[in-house]
Amino acid sequence: MEYKYIVASIVYSLVGIVILVICFVTIEKIAPENLWKKIVDEQNVALAILAAAFMIALSIIISSAIHG
């Protein structure tokens, strides 16, 4: 019986990660410039903090939706 909870936890974690990646890619496509290039090549710290805040906020929303 305990395996059921472990498998469910892994599946929900993977679903949450996939949703997070899809949302980040969507935001990347909507943005007027390439966010990843700005963060990595130009080392734009403010943009990196904004992207991190977006991911944290979206992760909280996804975890709330999954756990009910």
N, CA, C and O atoms as a DFTB+ gen file, in Angstrom:
272 C
 N C O
     1  1       0.816      -1.203       0.000
     2  2       0.000       0.000       0.000
     3  2       0.852       1.257       0.000
     4  3       0.452       2.266      -0.582
     5  1       1.986       1.226       0.620
     6  2       2.832       2.409       0.682
     7  2       3.416       2.750      -0.679
     8  3       3.741       3.907      -0.946
     9  1       3.552       1.735      -1.554
    10  2       4.082       1.987      -2.883
    11  2       3.138       2.860      -3.697
    12  3       3.573       3.624      -4.558
    13  1       1.857       2.742      -3.422
    14  2       0.865       3.541      -4.132
    15  2       1.106       5.030      -3.898
    16  3       0.994       5.834      -4.824
    17  1       1.433       5.393      -2.675
    18  2       1.679       6.795      -2.350
    19  2       2.988       7.286      -2.946
    20  3       3.087       8.438      -3.368
    21  1       3.986       6.425      -2.982
    22  2       5.271       6.806      -3.564
    23  2       5.125       7.024      -5.066
    24  3       5.629       8.011      -5.604
    25  1       4.443       6.113      -5.739
    26  2       4.225       6.244      -7.181
    27  2       3.393       7.488      -7.478
    28  3       3.700       8.227      -8.414
    29  1       2.360       7.725      -6.703
    30  2       1.527       8.915      -6.906
    31  2       2.350      10.188      -6.705
    32  3       2.196      11.152      -7.455
    33  1       3.207      10.194      -5.711
    34  2       4.053      11.353      -5.451
    35  2       5.008      11.620      -6.615
    36  3       5.206      12.768      -7.015
    37  1       5.594      10.556      -7.151
    38  2       6.510      10.702      -8.284
    39  2       5.771      11.185      -9.526
    40  3       6.256      12.065     -10.238
    41  1       4.607      10.614      -9.784
    42  2       3.824      11.016     -10.958
    43  2       3.403      12.476     -10.849
    44  3       3.531      13.229     -11.814
    45  1       2.906      12.881      -9.693
    46  2       2.500      14.274      -9.523
    47  2       3.686      15.224      -9.621
    48  3       3.550      16.329     -10.146
    49  1       4.840      14.811      -9.124
    50  2       6.041      15.647      -9.241
    51  2       6.423      15.830     -10.700
    52  3       6.742      16.941     -11.123
    53  1       6.395      14.757     -11.468
    54  2       6.729      14.847     -12.887
    55  2       5.722      15.699     -13.655
    56  3       6.098      16.480     -14.529
    57  1       4.442      15.544     -13.324
    58  2       3.414      16.372     -13.968
    59  2       3.644      17.848     -13.653
    60  3       3.521      18.697     -14.536
    61  1       3.975      18.153     -12.404
    62  2       4.245      19.533     -12.016
    63  2       5.450      20.110     -12.736
    64  3       5.425      21.265     -13.160
    65  1       6.505      19.316     -12.876
    66  2       7.702      19.785     -13.578
    67  2       7.404      20.030     -15.051
    68  3       7.851      21.026     -15.620
    69  1       6.655      19.131     -15.663
    70  2       6.298      19.301     -17.081
    71  2       5.466      20.567     -17.278
    72  3       5.703      21.324     -18.219
    73  1       4.511      20.796     -16.409
    74  2       3.687      22.004     -16.508
    75  2       4.538      23.253     -16.330
    76  3       4.343      24.237     -17.044
    77  1       5.475      23.232     -15.393
    78  2       6.353      24.372     -15.157
    79  2       7.207      24.660     -16.384
    80  3       7.363      25.819     -16.767
    81  1       7.757      23.629     -17.001
    82  2       8.590      23.815     -18.194
    83  2       7.753      24.362     -19.351
    84  3       8.193      25.256     -20.074
    85  1       6.557      23.825     -19.521
    86  2       5.682      24.305     -20.595
    87  2       5.346      25.780     -20.398
    88  3       5.346      26.551     -21.358
    89  1       5.062      26.171     -19.170
    90  2       4.739      27.576     -18.893
    91  2       5.940      28.484     -19.129
    92  3       5.790      29.586     -19.657
    93  1       7.132      28.028     -18.741
    94  2       8.327      28.848     -18.959
    95  2       8.607      29.005     -20.448
    96  3       8.960      30.094     -20.900
    97  1       8.453      27.930     -21.209
    98  2       8.674      28.006     -22.659
    99  2       7.642      28.931     -23.296
   100  3       7.967      29.682     -24.216
   101  1       6.405      28.884     -22.816
   102  2       5.365      29.769     -23.330
   103  2       5.712      31.230     -23.064
   104  3       5.583      32.073     -23.951
   105  1       6.147      31.527     -21.856
   106  2       6.556      32.895     -21.526
   107  2       7.760      33.309     -22.364
   108  3       7.857      34.459     -22.792
   109  1       8.672      32.377     -22.598
   110  2       9.845      32.643     -23.438
   111  2       9.420      33.026     -24.859
   112  3      10.009      33.918     -25.469
   113  1       8.398      32.349     -25.378
   114  2       7.920      32.641     -26.738
   115  2       7.173      33.972     -26.797
   116  3       7.239      34.679     -27.802
   117  1       6.463      34.314     -25.719
   118  2       5.682      35.550     -25.699
   119  2       6.584      36.775     -25.528
   120  3       6.287      37.843     -26.064
   121  1       7.669      36.625     -24.794
   122  2       8.563      37.748     -24.499
   123  2       9.169      38.303     -25.790
   124  3       9.442      37.555     -26.729
   125  1       9.373      39.613     -25.827
   126  2       9.911      40.216     -27.058
   127  2      11.369      39.823     -27.348
   128  3      11.797      39.864     -28.501
   129  1      12.113      39.455     -26.342
   130  2      13.503      39.055     -26.545
   131  2      13.740      37.694     -25.912
   132  3      12.921      37.219     -25.125
   133  1      14.843      37.075     -26.249
   134  2      15.192      35.765     -25.736
   135  2      15.653      35.894     -24.276
   136  3      16.752      36.379     -24.008
   137  1      14.802      35.456     -23.338
   138  2      15.112      35.606     -21.917
   139  2      16.343      34.805     -21.515
   140  3      17.197      35.289     -20.773
   141  1      16.426      33.571     -22.014
   142  2      17.544      32.703     -21.626
   143  2      18.876      33.301     -22.081
   144  3      19.862      33.250     -21.346
   145  1      18.909      33.866     -23.289
   146  2      20.124      34.497     -23.799
   147  2      20.491      35.707     -22.944
   148  3      21.661      35.915     -22.621
   149  1      19.497      36.493     -22.583
   150  2      19.758      37.673     -21.741
   151  2      20.318      37.258     -20.379
   152  3      21.226      37.904     -19.855
   153  1      19.772      36.175     -19.806
   154  2      20.213      35.740     -18.483
   155  2      21.610      35.140     -18.542
   156  3      22.456      35.460     -17.707
   157  1      21.862      34.274     -19.518
   158  2      23.134      33.544     -19.569
   159  2      24.245      34.370     -20.199
   160  3      25.313      34.521     -19.607
   161  1      24.009      34.904     -21.388
   162  2      25.075      35.612     -22.106
   163  2      25.365      36.993     -21.530
   164  3      26.521      37.352     -21.309
   165  1      24.311      37.759     -21.290
   166  2      24.493      39.126     -20.795
   167  2      24.507      39.200     -19.270
   168  3      24.755      40.266     -18.706
   169  1      24.248      38.097     -18.609
   170  2      24.227      37.977     -17.151
   171  2      23.357      39.056     -16.504
   172  3      23.791      39.777     -15.606
   173  1      22.131      39.140     -16.983
   174  2      21.161      40.093     -16.465
   175  2      20.566      39.528     -15.167
   176  3      19.687      38.667     -15.196
   177  1      21.060      40.028     -14.043
   178  2      20.662      39.512     -12.735
   179  2      19.194      39.821     -12.438
   180  3      18.484      38.984     -11.880
   181  1      18.745      40.999     -12.802
   182  2      17.354      41.374     -12.533
   183  2      16.389      40.444     -13.273
   184  3      15.368      40.039     -12.717
   185  1      16.704      40.112     -14.501
   186  2      15.868      39.208     -15.266
   187  2      15.914      37.790     -14.705
   188  3      14.909      37.079     -14.727
   189  1      17.067      37.382     -14.206
   190  2      17.187      36.060     -13.583
   191  2      16.344      35.982     -12.311
   192  3      15.710      34.961     -12.046
   193  1      16.336      37.049     -11.532
   194  2      15.514      37.090     -10.316
   195  2      14.031      37.060     -10.681
   196  3      13.238      36.395     -10.013
   197  1      13.660      37.774     -11.734
   198  2      12.273      37.769     -12.188
   199  2      11.854      36.374     -12.659
   200  3      10.754      35.919     -12.346
   201  1      12.718      35.703     -13.401
   202  2      12.417      34.351     -13.865
   203  2      12.308      33.382     -12.685
   204  3      11.442      32.507     -12.683
   205  1      13.167      33.530     -11.699
   206  2      13.115      32.672     -10.517
   207  2      11.823      32.905      -9.731
   208  3      11.194      31.954      -9.268
   209  1      11.433      34.163      -9.584
   210  2      10.191      34.480      -8.880
   211  2       8.985      33.907      -9.625
   212  3       8.047      33.407      -9.004
   213  1       9.013      33.981     -10.956
   214  2       7.952      33.391     -11.769
   215  2       7.865      31.894     -11.533
   216  3       6.774      31.356     -11.351
   217  1       9.011      31.214     -11.535
   218  2       9.021      29.760     -11.337
   219  2       8.551      29.377      -9.940
   220  3       7.825      28.395      -9.781
   221  1       8.949      30.126      -8.938
   222  2       8.513      29.829      -7.567
   223  2       7.007      30.036      -7.435
   224  3       6.313      29.197      -6.860
   225  1       6.504      31.142      -7.962
   226  2       5.068      31.415      -7.878
   227  2       4.265      30.359      -8.624
   228  3       3.246      29.881      -8.125
   229  1       4.716      29.999      -9.803
   230  2       4.013      28.981     -10.574
   231  2       4.094      27.619      -9.894
   232  3       3.139      26.844      -9.943
   233  1       5.212      27.327      -9.269
   234  2       5.341      26.051      -8.538
   235  2       4.360      25.981      -7.372
   236  3       3.773      24.931      -7.112
   237  1       4.186      27.088      -6.679
   238  2       3.218      27.123      -5.567
   239  2       1.801      26.898      -6.089
   240  3       1.019      26.171      -5.476
   241  1       1.474      27.519      -7.216
   242  2       0.151      27.346      -7.802
   243  2      -0.069      25.901      -8.243
   244  3      -1.127      25.326      -7.989
   245  1       0.935      25.311      -8.906
   246  2       0.814      23.944      -9.373
   247  2       0.688      22.976      -8.209
   248  3      -0.124      22.053      -8.262
   249  1       1.482      23.170      -7.152
   250  2       1.400      22.258      -6.005
   251  2       0.054      22.385      -5.305
   252  3      -0.488      21.390      -4.825
   253  1      -0.484      23.577      -5.241
   254  2      -1.808      23.752      -4.639
   255  2      -2.880      23.074      -5.477
   256  3      -3.809      22.477      -4.932
   257  1      -2.761      23.161      -6.791
   258  2      -3.744      22.532      -7.667
   259  2      -3.663      21.000      -7.580
   260  3      -4.689      20.321      -7.614
   261  1      -2.462      20.471      -7.469
   262  2      -2.299      19.019      -7.407
   263  2      -2.793      18.466      -6.073
   264  3      -3.462      17.434      -6.037
   265  1      -2.469      19.146      -4.988
   266  2      -2.828      18.642      -3.661
   267  2      -4.246      19.009      -3.242
   268  3      -4.755      18.500      -2.244
   269  1      -4.866      19.874      -3.991
   270  2      -6.255      20.194      -3.726
   271  2      -6.361      21.203      -2.667
   272  3      -7.467      21.602      -2.303
